[in-house]
Amino acid sequence: MSALAADEDGYIYVVDSQVPALRKYGPDGRYVATFGREGGGPGEYKGPDGGLAVLPDGRIALRDPGNARITLYTPEGEPAGTWPIRGGFTTSRPMVVDTAGNVYTLILLDPEADVTKWRMGVVRYGPDGSPRDTLPAPVWAYEPPTLVALERSADPGHEAAVPGDPRGAGRADLGGPVAAGRRGPGR
């Protein structure tokens, strides 16, 4: 199971990305139907991931990066259109829907870039599927982990430098359940 959503009547929609399949279950947990099937045609999906949401008007939205789209279904499972997205990037992150019917989803902003230069962002689609806004994710500086191990004859403890602490403070005794470190202002 890679995604789960429920509608206001208690029906549960589940994406099994291994099969792949979008299944509907009743409020009592009983299987009701499978929506669509694997493929690239109307109502079909090639690589559904963690994006599944029920829109305020009852339509079910399934993110399908394999087909570079969000596929929409009626509550009865009939295809109800598609919205194009930048495809190829699969994520387990959920899609979010607000009360106005806008859909927010994580996308890869520059799929042509080298994988080491990829930038992620969130795009907002209006209830009609038109892209409205794109917000790039902040760029965080990478801080490589640092580890220093010392062997002392009188003390079998191990010391470790803590990333982000310019003084390299931190101590963990692997022989017991106690860990300690220094803490200063602003940390």
MARBA-3410 file (N, C-alpha, C, O; in Angstrom, 1 decimal):
187
0.8,-1.2,0.0,0.0,0.0,0.0,0.9,1.2,0.0,1.8,1.4,0.9 ~ 0.7,2.1,-1.0,1.5,3.3,-1.0,0.7,4.6,-0.8,1.3,5.7,-0.6 ~ -0.6,4.5,-0.8,-1.4,5.7,-0.6,-2.8,5.3,-0.1,-3.3,4.2,-0.4 ~ -3.4,6.1,0.7,-4.7,5.9,1.3,-5.5,7.2,1.4,-4.9,8.2,1.7 ~ -6.8,7.2,1.0,-7.6,8.3,1.1,-9.1,7.9,1.4,-9.4,6.7,1.1
-9.8,8.7,2.0,-11.2,8.4,2.4,-12.1,9.5,2.0,-11.7,10.7,2.0 ~ -13.4,9.2,1.5,-14.3,10.3,1.2,-15.3,10.5,2.3,-15.2,9.8,3.4 ~ -16.1,11.5,2.2,-17.0,11.9,3.3,-18.1,10.9,3.6,-18.7,10.9,4.7 ~ -18.3,9.9,2.7,-19.2,8.8,3.0,-18.6,7.6,3.6,-19.2,6.6,3.9 ~ -17.3,7.7,3.9,-16.6,6.6,4.6,-15.9,5.6,3.6,-15.4,4.6,4.1
-16.0,5.8,2.3,-15.3,4.9,1.4,-13.8,5.1,1.4,-13.4,6.2,1.6 ~ -13.1,4.0,1.3,-11.6,4.1,1.4,-11.0,3.7,0.1,-11.4,2.7,-0.5 ~ -10.1,4.5,-0.4,-9.4,4.3,-1.6,-7.9,4.0,-1.3,-7.3,4.7,-0.5 ~ -7.4,2.9,-1.9,-6.1,2.4,-1.6,-5.3,2.2,-2.9,-5.8,1.6,-3.8 ~ -4.1,2.7,-2.9,-3.2,2.4,-4.0,-2.2,1.3,-3.6,-1.5,1.5,-2.6
-2.2,0.3,-4.4,-1.2,-0.8,-4.3,-0.3,-0.6,-5.5,-0.6,-1.0,-6.6 ~ 0.9,0.0,-5.2,1.8,0.3,-6.3,2.6,-0.9,-6.8,3.2,-0.8,-7.9 ~ 2.5,-2.0,-6.1,3.2,-3.2,-6.5,2.4,-3.9,-7.7,3.1,-4.5,-8.5 ~ 1.1,-3.8,-7.6,0.3,-4.5,-8.6,0.4,-3.9,-10.0,0.7,-4.6,-10.9 ~ 0.2,-2.6,-10.3,-0.4,-1.6,-9.5,-2.0,-1.6,-9.6,-2.5,-2.2,-10.6
-2.6,-1.1,-8.6,-4.1,-1.1,-8.6,-4.6,0.0,-7.7,-4.0,0.3,-6.6 ~ -5.7,0.6,-8.0,-6.4,1.6,-7.2,-7.7,0.9,-6.8,-8.6,0.6,-7.6 ~ -7.8,0.6,-5.5,-9.0,-0.2,-5.0,-9.9,0.7,-4.1,-9.4,1.6,-3.4 ~ -11.2,0.4,-4.2,-12.2,1.1,-3.3,-12.8,0.1,-2.4,-13.1,-1.1,-2.8 ~ -12.9,0.5,-1.1,-13.5,-0.4,-0.1,-14.6,0.4,0.6,-14.6,1.6,0.7
-15.6,-0.3,1.0,-16.8,0.3,1.6,-16.5,0.7,3.1,-15.4,0.3,3.6 ~ -17.4,1.5,3.7,-17.2,1.9,5.1,-17.0,0.7,6.0,-16.4,0.8,7.1 ~ -17.5,-0.4,5.6,-17.4,-1.7,6.5,-16.1,-2.4,6.2,-15.9,-3.5,6.8 ~ -15.3,-1.9,5.2,-14.0,-2.6,4.9,-14.1,-3.6,3.8,-13.1,-4.2,3.4 ~ -15.3,-3.8,3.2,-15.4,-4.8,2.1,-15.0,-4.2,0.8,-15.2,-3.0,0.5
-14.3,-5.0,0.0,-13.9,-4.6,-1.3,-15.1,-4.2,-2.2,-16.1,-4.9,-2.2 ~ -15.0,-3.1,-2.9,-16.1,-2.6,-3.8,-15.7,-2.7,-5.2,-16.4,-3.3,-6.1 ~ -14.5,-2.2,-5.6,-14.1,-2.2,-7.0,-12.6,-1.8,-7.1,-12.0,-1.3,-6.2 ~ -12.1,-2.1,-8.3,-10.7,-1.7,-8.7,-10.9,-0.6,-9.8,-11.6,-0.9,-10.8 ~ -10.3,0.5,-9.7,-10.4,1.6,-10.7,-9.3,1.5,-11.7,-8.1,1.3,-11.3
-9.6,1.6,-13.0,-8.6,1.6,-14.0,-7.8,0.3,-14.0,-8.2,-0.7,-13.5 ~ -6.6,0.4,-14.7,-5.7,-0.8,-14.8,-4.4,-0.2,-15.3,-4.2,1.0,-15.6 ~ -3.4,-1.1,-15.3,-2.1,-0.7,-15.8,-2.1,-0.4,-17.3,-2.7,-1.1,-18.0 ~ -1.5,0.8,-17.6,-1.4,1.2,-19.0,-1.3,2.7,-19.2,-1.0,3.4,-18.2 ~ -1.5,3.1,-20.4,-1.3,4.6,-20.7,-2.5,5.2,-21.2,-2.5,6.4,-21.6
-3.6,4.5,-21.3,-4.8,5.0,-21.9,-5.7,5.8,-20.9,-5.3,5.9,-19.7 ~ -6.9,6.2,-21.2,-7.8,6.9,-20.3,-8.1,6.0,-19.1,-8.5,4.8,-19.2 ~ -7.9,6.5,-17.9,-8.2,5.8,-16.7,-7.1,4.8,-16.3,-7.3,4.1,-15.3 ~ -6.1,4.7,-17.1,-5.0,3.7,-16.8,-3.8,4.4,-16.1,-3.7,5.6,-16.2 ~ -3.0,3.6,-15.5,-1.8,4.2,-14.7,-0.6,3.3,-15.0,-0.7,2.1,-15.1
0.5,4.0,-15.0,1.8,3.3,-15.2,2.7,3.2,-14.0,3.5,2.3,-13.9 ~ 2.6,4.2,-13.2,3.5,4.2,-12.0,2.9,5.0,-10.9,3.5,6.0,-10.5 ~ 1.7,4.7,-10.4,1.1,5.4,-9.3,2.0,5.4,-8.1,2.7,4.3,-7.8 ~ 2.1,6.5,-7.3,3.0,6.5,-6.1,2.1,6.9,-4.9,1.0,6.4,-4.8 ~ 2.6,7.7,-4.1,1.9,8.1,-2.8,0.9,9.2,-3.0,0.4,9.6,-1.9
0.6,9.6,-4.2,-0.3,10.7,-4.4,-1.7,10.2,-4.7,-2.0,9.7,-5.7 ~ -2.6,10.4,-3.7,-4.0,10.0,-3.8,-4.8,10.9,-2.9,-4.5,11.2,-1.8 ~ -5.9,11.5,-3.5,-6.7,12.4,-2.7,-8.1,12.4,-3.3,-8.4,12.0,-4.4 ~ -9.1,12.7,-2.4,-10.5,12.9,-2.8,-10.7,14.4,-2.8,-10.5,15.1,-1.8 ~ -11.2,14.8,-3.9,-11.5,16.3,-4.1,-12.9,16.6,-3.5,-13.7,15.7,-3.3
-13.1,17.9,-3.2,-14.4,18.3,-2.5,-15.6,17.9,-3.4,-16.7,17.6,-2.8 ~ -15.5,17.8,-4.7,-16.6,17.4,-5.5,-16.8,15.9,-5.6,-17.6,15.4,-6.4 ~ -15.9,15.1,-4.9,-16.1,13.7,-4.9,-15.1,12.9,-5.9,-15.0,11.7,-5.7 ~ -14.5,13.6,-6.8,-13.6,12.9,-7.7,-12.4,12.4,-6.9,-12.0,13.0,-5.9 ~ -11.8,11.4,-7.4,-10.6,10.8,-6.8,-9.4,11.1,-7.8,-9.5,10.9,-9.0
-8.4,11.7,-7.2,-7.2,12.1,-7.9,-6.0,11.1,-7.6,-5.7,10.9,-6.4 ~ -5.4,10.6,-8.6,-4.3,9.6,-8.5,-3.1,10.2,-9.2,-3.1,10.4,-10.4 ~ -2.0,10.4,-8.5,-0.8,10.9,-9.1,-0.1,9.7,-9.8,0.2,8.7,-9.2 ~ 0.2,9.9,-11.1,0.8,8.8,-11.9,2.0,9.3,-12.6,1.9,9.7,-13.8 ~ 3.2,9.4,-12.0,4.4,9.9,-12.6,4.8,9.1,-13.9,5.4,9.7,-14.8
4.5,7.8,-13.9,4.8,7.0,-15.0,4.2,7.5,-16.3,4.7,7.3,-17.4 ~ 3.0,8.1,-16.2,2.3,8.7,-17.4,2.4,10.2,-17.3,1.7,10.8,-18.2 ~ 3.1,10.8,-16.4,3.3,12.2,-16.3,1.9,12.9,-16.2,1.6,13.9,-16.9 ~ 1.1,12.4,-15.3,-0.2,13.0,-15.1,-0.8,12.7,-13.7,-0.4,11.8,-13.0 ~ -1.9,13.4,-13.4,-2.8,13.1,-12.3,-4.0,12.6,-13.0,-4.6,13.3,-13.8
-4.5,11.4,-12.7,-5.7,10.8,-13.3,-6.8,11.0,-12.4,-6.7,10.7,-11.2 ~ -8.0,11.4,-12.9,-9.2,11.6,-12.1,-10.2,10.5,-12.4,-10.3,10.1,-13.5 ~ -10.9,10.2,-11.3,-12.0,9.2,-11.4,-13.2,9.7,-10.8,-13.2,10.5,-9.8 ~ -14.4,9.2,-11.2,-15.6,9.5,-10.5,-15.6,8.5,-9.3,-14.9,7.6,-9.3 ~ -16.5,8.8,-8.3,-16.6,7.8,-7.2,-17.0,6.4,-7.6,-16.8,5.5,-6.9
-17.6,6.3,-8.8,-18.0,5.0,-9.3,-16.8,4.3,-10.1,-16.9,3.1,-10.5 ~ -15.7,5.0,-10.3,-14.5,4.4,-10.9,-14.4,4.7,-12.4,-13.5,4.2,-13.0 ~ -15.2,5.6,-12.9,-15.1,6.0,-14.3,-14.0,7.0,-14.5,-13.9,7.9,-13.7 ~ -13.2,6.9,-15.6,-12.2,8.0,-15.8,-12.9,9.4,-16.0,-13.9,9.5,-16.6 ~ -12.3,10.4,-15.3,-12.9,11.7,-15.3,-11.9,12.8,-15.8,-12.1,14.0,-15.4
-10.9,12.4,-16.5,-9.9,13.3,-17.0,-8.5,13.2,-16.5,-8.3,12.3,-15.6 ~ -7.6,14.0,-17.0,-6.2,13.9,-16.5,-5.7,15.4,-16.4,-6.2,16.3,-17.1 ~ -4.7,15.6,-15.6,-4.0,16.8,-15.5,-2.5,16.5,-15.7,-2.0,15.6,-15.1 ~ -1.9,17.2,-16.6,-0.4,16.9,-16.9,0.4,17.3,-15.7,0.2,18.4,-15.1 ~ 1.4,16.5,-15.4,2.4,16.9,-14.4,3.8,16.6,-15.0,3.9,15.9,-16.0
4.8,17.1,-14.4,6.2,16.7,-14.8,6.4,15.3,-14.3,6.4,15.1,-13.1 ~ 6.6,14.4,-15.2,6.7,13.0,-14.8,8.0,12.5,-14.6,9.0,13.2,-14.7 ~ 8.1,11.2,-14.3,9.3,10.5,-14.1,9.8,10.4,-12.6,10.7,9.6,-12.3 ~ 9.3,11.3,-11.8,9.8,11.2,-10.4,8.7,10.7,-9.5,7.6,11.2,-9.4 ~ 9.0,9.6,-8.8,8.1,8.9,-8.0,8.4,9.3,-6.5,9.6,9.3,-6.1
7.4,9.6,-5.7,7.6,9.9,-4.3,6.5,9.3,-3.5,5.4,9.0,-3.9 ~ 6.8,9.1,-2.2,5.8,8.6,-1.3,5.1,9.7,-0.6,4.3,9.5,0.2 ~ 5.5,10.9,-0.9,4.8,12.1,-0.3,3.4,12.2,-0.7,3.0,11.9,-1.9 ~ 2.5,12.5,0.2,1.1,12.6,-0.2,0.7,13.8,-1.0,1.5,14.8,-1.1 ~ -0.4,13.8,-1.7,-1.0,15.0,-2.3,-1.9,15.5,-1.3,-2.5,14.8,-0.5
-2.0,16.9,-1.3,-2.9,17.5,-0.3,-3.9,18.3,-1.1,-3.6,18.9,-2.1 ~ -5.2,18.3,-0.6,-6.3,19.0,-1.2,-6.8,20.0,-0.2,-7.1,19.6,1.0 ~ -7.0,21.3,-0.6,-7.6,22.2,0.4,-9.1,22.3,0.1,-9.7,21.6,-0.8 ~ -9.9,23.0,0.9,-11.3,23.0,0.9,-11.8,23.7,-0.4,-13.0,23.4,-0.8 ~ -11.0,24.4,-1.1,-11.4,25.0,-2.4,-11.2,24.1,-3.6,-11.6,24.4,-4.7
-10.6,22.9,-3.3,-10.3,21.9,-4.4,-9.0,22.1,-5.0,-8.7,21.4,-6.0 ~ -8.1,22.9,-4.5,-6.8,23.0,-5.1,-6.0,21.8,-4.6,-6.1,21.3,-3.5 ~ -5.1,21.3,-5.5,-4.3,20.1,-5.2,-2.9,20.5,-5.2,-2.4,21.2,-6.0 ~ -2.2,20.1,-4.1,-0.7,20.4,-3.9,0.0,19.1,-4.0,-0.3,18.2,-3.3 ~ 1.1,19.1,-4.8,1.9,17.9,-5.0,3.4,18.2,-5.2,3.7,19.3,-5.7
4.2,17.4,-4.7,5.6,17.5,-4.8,6.0,17.1,-6.2,5.5,16.1,-6.8 ~ 6.9,17.9,-6.9,7.4,17.6,-8.2,8.9,17.9,-8.3,9.5,18.5,-7.5 ~ 9.4,17.3,-9.3,10.8,17.5,-9.7,10.8,18.7,-10.6,10.3,18.7,-11.7 ~ 11.5,19.8,-10.2,11.4,21.1,-11.0,12.3,21.0,-12.2,11.9,21.6,-13.2 ~ 13.4,20.3,-12.2,14.3,20.3,-13.4,14.7,18.9,-13.7,15.8,18.5,-13.5
13.8,18.1,-14.3,14.0,16.7,-14.6,15.2,16.4,-15.5,15.7,15.3,-15.6 ~ 15.6,17.4,-16.3,16.7,17.3,-17.3,18.0,17.5,-16.6,19.1,17.1,-17.2 ~ 18.1,18.0,-15.4,19.3,18.2,-14.7,20.0,17.0,-14.2,19.3,15.9,-14.1 ~ 21.3,17.0,-14.0,22.0,15.9,-13.4,21.4,15.6,-12.0,20.9,16.5,-11.3 ~ 21.3,14.3,-11.7,20.6,13.9,-10.4,21.2,14.6,-9.2,20.5,14.9,-8.3
22.5,15.0,-9.2,23.1,15.7,-8.1,22.6,17.2,-8.0,22.9,17.8,-7.0 ~ 22.0,17.7,-9.1,21.5,19.1,-9.1,20.0,19.2,-9.1,19.4,20.2,-9.3 ~ 19.3,18.1,-8.8,17.8,18.1,-8.8,17.3,19.1,-7.8,17.8,19.2,-6.7 ~ 16.2,19.8,-8.1,15.5,20.6,-7.2,14.1,20.2,-7.1,13.4,19.9,-8.1 ~ 13.5,20.1,-5.9,12.2,19.7,-5.7,11.3,21.0,-5.4,11.9,22.0,-5.1
10.0,20.9,-5.6,9.1,21.9,-5.3,7.7,21.4,-5.1,7.4,20.2,-5.3 ~ 6.8,22.3,-4.8,5.4,22.0,-4.6,4.7,22.8,-5.7,4.9,24.0,-5.8 ~ 3.8,22.2,-6.4,3.0,22.9,-7.4,1.5,22.8,-6.9,1.1,21.8,-6.4 ~ 0.8,23.9,-7.1,-0.6,23.9,-6.8,-1.4,23.9,-8.1,-1.2,24.7,-9.0 ~ -2.3,23.0,-8.2,-3.2,22.9,-9.3,-4.6,23.3,-8.9,-5.1,23.0,-7.8
-5.3,24.1,-9.7,-6.6,24.6,-9.4,-7.6,23.4,-9.5,-7.2,22.3,-10.0 ~ -8.9,23.6,-9.1,-9.8,22.5,-9.2,-10.1,22.0,-10.6,-10.6,20.9,-10.8 ~ -9.7,22.8,-11.6,-9.9,22.5,-13.0,-8.6,21.8,-13.6,-8.6,21.5,-14.8 ~ -7.6,21.7,-12.8,-6.3,21.1,-13.2,-5.3,22.0,-13.7,-4.2,21.6,-14.1 ~ -5.6,23.3,-13.8,-4.6,24.2,-14.3,-3.5,24.5,-13.2,-3.9,24.8,-12.1
-2.2,24.5,-13.6,-1.2,24.8,-12.7,-1.3,26.3,-12.3,-1.4,27.1,-13.1 ~ -1.2,26.5,-11.0,-1.4,27.9,-10.5,-0.1,28.5,-10.0,0.4,29.5,-10.5 ~ 0.6,27.8,-9.0,1.8,28.3,-8.4,2.8,27.2,-8.3,2.4,26.0,-8.2 ~ 4.0,27.5,-8.3,5.1,26.5,-8.0,6.0,27.2,-7.0,6.5,28.3,-7.2 ~ 6.3,26.4,-5.9,7.1,26.9,-4.9,8.3,26.0,-4.7,8.2,24.8,-4.4
9.5,26.5,-5.1,10.7,25.7,-5.0,11.0,25.4,-3.5,10.8,26.2,-2.6 ~ 11.5,24.2,-3.3,11.9,23.8,-1.9,13.2,24.6,-1.6,14.0,24.8,-2.5 ~ 13.4,24.9,-0.3,14.6,25.6,0.0,15.8,24.7,-0.2,15.7,23.5,-0.1 ~ 17.0,25.3,-0.5,18.2,24.6,-0.7,18.9,24.5,0.6,19.3,25.6,1.2 ~ 19.1,23.4,1.2,19.8,23.2,2.4,21.3,22.8,2.2,21.5,22.0,1.3
22.2,23.4,2.9,23.6,23.1,2.7,23.8,21.7,3.3,23.3,21.3,4.4 ~ 24.5,20.9,2.6,24.8,19.5,3.0,25.9,19.5,4.0,26.9,20.2,3.8 ~ 25.7,18.9,5.1,26.7,18.8,6.2,27.1,17.4,6.4,26.4,16.6,7.0 ~ 28.3,17.0,5.9,28.7,15.6,6.1,28.8,15.2,7.5,29.3,16.0,8.3 ~ 28.5,13.9,7.8,28.6,13.5,9.2,30.1,13.3,9.6,30.9,13.0,8.7
30.4,13.6,10.8,31.8,13.5,11.3,31.8,12.5,12.5,30.9,12.6,13.4 ~ 32.7,11.6,12.5,32.8,10.7,13.6,34.3,10.5,14.0,35.1,10.2,13.1 ~ 34.6,10.6,15.3,35.9,10.4,15.7,35.8,9.3,16.8,35.1,9.5,17.8 ~ 36.6,8.3,16.7,36.6,7.2,17.7,37.9,7.2,18.3,39.0,7.2,17.7 ~ 37.9,7.1,19.7,39.2,7.1,20.4,39.2,5.9,21.3,38.2,5.5,21.9
40.3,5.3,21.5,40.5,4.1,22.4,41.4,4.5,23.5,42.5,5.0,23.3 ~ 40.9,4.4,24.7,41.6,4.7,25.9,41.7,3.5,26.8,40.8,2.7,26.9 ~ 42.9,3.3,27.4,43.1,2.1,28.2,42.2,2.2,29.5,41.7,1.2,29.9 ~ 42.1,3.4,30.0,41.3,3.5,31.3,39.8,3.7,31.1,39.0,3.5,32.0 ~ 39.5,4.2,29.9,38.1,4.5,29.6,37.7,3.9,28.3,38.2,4.3,27.2
36.8,2.9,28.2,36.5,2.2,27.0,35.4,3.1,26.2,34.9,2.6,25.2 ~ 35.1,4.3,26.6,34.1,5.1,25.9,34.6,5.6,24.6,35.8,5.5,24.2 ~ 33.7,6.1,23.8,34.0,6.6,22.5,33.5,8.0,22.4,32.4,8.3,22.9 ~ 34.2,8.8,21.7,33.8,10.2,21.5,33.4,10.4,20.1,34.0,9.9,19.2 ~ 32.4,11.2,19.9,31.9,11.5,18.5,31.7,13.0,18.3,31.1,13.7,19.2
32.2,13.6,17.2,32.0,15.0,16.9,30.5,15.1,16.4,30.1,14.2,15.6 ~ 29.8,16.1,16.8,28.4,16.2,16.4,28.4,17.2,15.2,28.8,18.3,15.3 ~ 27.8,16.8,14.1,27.7,17.7,12.9,26.9,19.0,13.3,25.9,18.9,14.0 ~ 27.4,20.1,12.9,26.8,21.4,13.2,27.4,22.1,14.4,27.1,23.3,14.7 ~ 28.1,21.4,15.2,28.8,22.0,16.4,30.2,22.2,16.0,31.0,21.3,15.9
30.6,23.5,15.8,31.9,23.8,15.4,33.0,23.4,16.4,34.2,23.2,16.0 ~ 32.6,23.2,17.6,33.6,22.7,18.6,33.8,21.2,18.6,34.7,20.6,19.2 ~ 32.9,20.5,17.8,33.0,19.0,17.7,32.7,18.3,19.0,33.4,17.4,19.4 ~ 31.8,18.8,19.8,31.5,18.3,21.1,30.4,17.2,21.0,29.5,17.2,20.2 ~ 30.6,16.2,21.8,29.6,15.1,21.9,30.3,13.9,22.5,31.5,13.7,22.2
29.6,13.1,23.2,30.2,11.9,23.8,29.1,10.8,23.9,28.0,11.1,24.3 ~ 29.4,9.6,23.4,28.5,8.5,23.6,29.3,7.3,24.1,30.4,7.0,23.5 ~ 28.9,6.7,25.2,29.6,5.6,25.7,28.9,4.3,25.2,27.7,4.1,25.7 ~ 29.5,3.6,24.3,28.8,2.4,23.7,28.7,1.3,24.7,28.1,0.3,24.4 ~ 29.3,1.4,25.9,29.2,0.4,26.9,28.0,0.5,27.8,27.8,-0.3,28.7
27.2,1.6,27.6,26.1,1.8,28.5,25.1,2.7,27.8,25.3,3.1,26.7 ~ 23.9,3.0,28.5,22.8,3.7,27.9,22.9,5.2,28.0,21.9,5.9,27.7 ~ 24.0,5.8,28.4,24.1,7.2,28.6,24.8,7.9,27.4,25.9,7.4,27.0 ~ 24.3,9.0,27.0,24.9,9.8,26.0,24.9,11.2,26.5,23.9,11.6,27.1 ~ 25.9,12.0,26.2,26.0,13.4,26.7,26.7,14.2,25.7,27.4,13.7,24.8
26.4,15.5,25.8,27.1,16.5,24.8,27.0,17.9,25.4,26.2,18.1,26.4 ~ 27.7,18.8,24.8,27.6,20.2,25.2,26.5,20.9,24.5,26.2,20.6,23.3 ~ 25.9,21.9,25.1,24.9,22.7,24.5,25.1,24.1,24.8,25.4,24.5,25.9 ~ 25.0,25.0,23.8,25.3,26.4,24.0,24.1,27.2,23.5,23.1,26.7,23.1 ~ 24.2,28.5,23.6,23.1,29.4,23.2,22.9,29.2,21.7,23.8,29.1,20.9
21.6,29.3,21.3,21.2,29.2,19.9,21.2,27.8,19.4,21.1,27.7,18.2 ~ 21.3,26.8,20.2,21.4,25.5,19.7,20.2,24.7,20.2,20.1,23.5,19.9
END
